[in-house]
Amino acid sequence: MSKVLAVSLALGWLLVGRAPTLSDVELNLLSIGDSGSYFYYEYELVNPTTSTWGLAGATMAVTASSGTPSHLAITGAFRDWTAQIPGSIPYAEIGPSIPAGWRGGLTTQAELRWYVPTTLAGSPDSIAPGDTLSGIGIRSSYLPGLRAMRYRPTIQSCCSEPVDTTEEIVYALPSAYETSGWSVGPRYMPEEVDLALLQSQLDTVCTDPLWLDDSQLCTEFGDLLDLAEDEEGDDNLYGAAAVLGRLKDRVSEEQASMNSNAFWLLSLNAAQAESNALDSAAAVADQWHVLTAFHGVLSGSWELSDTTQSQGAISGTMPASDHLPFGFLKQVGSSAAFADGSWSVQLDFFGMTANDAGLRLRDITLRRYDSSGSLLESQALAAGTVTTLPSGATRISLTNALSGWSSGSATDFLRLRFYLENDGASAEDYSIRAGVDEGDWGGSWLSQPK
């Protein structure tokens, strides 16, 4: 009888009933470093003692919706099959690191491989049960996502003995005994990271794969995402960004207690989602704008005559024994409706100095104008000195009832005005931002209580 070496996966029917003994293998994400122009995903490949076979290869799916970008720097022996074969599936930007003695490759199916050079005699430099392999990494500007993994045993573990000798000597391929799992790898361009993605990733790491088995943290993080979604639904993108910032901070605070895959997945994407929300807020015309000068008449669109406007924070230094007016302007927009009832105003101050406790907030007034600049309604939300402002950051939340306000028009404009006074003997620094404190979630500057 002649010896035949079969190389077809059609042998699968011969393997029924033979359970793989390559088990619980993991490509663990140790860290994600930021070079300033790309991230570096650092891994260790673990073949635990629950395995009885050697490990000769790991394959990660690197599909993406962004096309096929050029590779970043590559370390080690690497082959790009996509450069030789047309019609490749779109993949994420990668710059792999391949350990000494191993090789790497990118397939036309958008799979990144790390593998031991294998001959019919076996798989040298493989990973024995209970051992790990370091030196595996990926450079990429893409943010992390869940990645499907496949792990392949060595020839000498699974496939050095014939499977069937009834008519011919047939050997199985190691690919017939591959096991699967999950890891974290480059997946999303920065602009693709949003609340929906974060919610999906949190649901996944809290269920399967169960990388975050602390139900209290899962609930807390989920509540923050729900709150951010509420703020976004209320067109308060600054508030949504601040909630995401709070989530980012909480994930960072819990790093020591979290699985590294869950930590890096949620940490980087929460930070990116926060940044994206801030960018979106800055691009939306109906957000609160800082008034850098005061003139009594609105003219055209929603500009103030001879007044420069900007979004976000306003900072400066106030001389001793002085006072200044501050104001923020916002187009009402189609989502708002005015009526009598309880309304709240939130003012966030940060970067404050209090050399001699001289800074005070007073005389908060809300006015509404129509698109031609005519004053429609005005109401003092607080009269006189409201509070003395301490150093650092503080939030002033005031609630009052609007009396006699009509429903108004989407083209109307709101102006919130207040005074900051310094009755101390030395100059005081200040920074004021619309409804967002750097280390806390915001909520709307002007919003009906939910």
Secondary structure, DSSP 4 states (H G I P E B T S, - for coil): --B-----GGGGGGGTT------S-EEEEEEEEE-SSSEEEEEEEEE-TT--S-EEEEEEE-B-SS--PPP---BSEEEEGGGTSSSPPPB---EEE--TT-EEEE-TTSEEEEE---BTTB-TT-B-TTEEEEEEEEEESSEEEEEEEEEEE-HHHHSSS-SB-SSSBB---GGGG-EEEEEEEEEE-GGG--HHHHHHHHHHHTTSS-S---HHHHHHHHHHHHHHHHHHHTT-HHHHHHHHHHHHHHHHHTGGGS-HHHHHHHHHHHHHHHHHHHHHHHH-TTS-EEESS--S-B-STTPBTT--EEES-EEEEEPTTEEEEEEEEEE--TT----SEEEEEEEEEEEE--SSS-EEEEEEEEEEE-TTS-EEEEEEEEEEEEEE--SEEEEEEEEEEE-S-----TT-EEEEEEEEEE-SSS-EEEEEESS--TTS----SEE---
